[in-house]
């Protein structure tokens, strides 16, 4: 009976330690949330290192192809609205289809942070896979590359046609930004204030 109790105690301690690491990881992950530019620079660096690794070892093209398909799938989720008017036109907020419709903000199916996190994890896992020869399946990589380019072009064409049909833009580039109240006092002007000597 003591062996069973000791096993449960060790398992509870391991579970407790795992929860502690999980909380610590989540704490540091939450600290990165407002720093989108730095997060994406880090992910771009990771992607560059992955490409260098693939070029250096001249292999793991199937891993790269799988990564490309996964990133394409994430990109579609990132560019799609939360509620697709084609699939379910009755539930939730609708995208405006006419100029007279009320403005509703674009809500992504896959938020930017989750998009970044999934892509970063995918690059880390793919990089780790390149250190195990069992994932180096011999393939003729130009065919995979051509197939991926055709798949990307067809998928993006369909997504762009969907954006045009329902008149939405998934990016905030060029959209008006509203800030707080600006002060009417200018530092360089002589503002008419009196000076006490």
Number of C-alpha atoms within 10 A of each C-alpha: 5 7 8 8 10 11 11 12 12 11 12 12 12 12 12 12 12 12 12 12 12 11 12 12 11 12 11 10 11 11 9 14 12 10 9 13 10 12 17 15 11 13 19 14 12 16 19 13 14 19 13 12 16 17 12 9 11 10 19 25 22 17 19 21 16 15 17 17 15 14 17 17 13 19 15 15 16 20 22 21 21 18 19 18 18 9 7 10 12 10 9 11 15 21 22 17 14 10 8 7 10 11 12 10 13 20 16 15 17 18 13 14 15 12 16 18 14 15 20 19 12 18 21 15 13 19 21 11 15 20 13 10 10 9 15 17 12 10 12 10 15 10 10 16 15 11 13 17 13 12 14 16 12 12 15 16 12 12 15 14 12 16 16 11 11 16 13 17 15 14 9 9 8 6 8 7 7 6 6 5 6 6 6 7 9 8 7 6 7 8 10 6 6 6 5 4 3
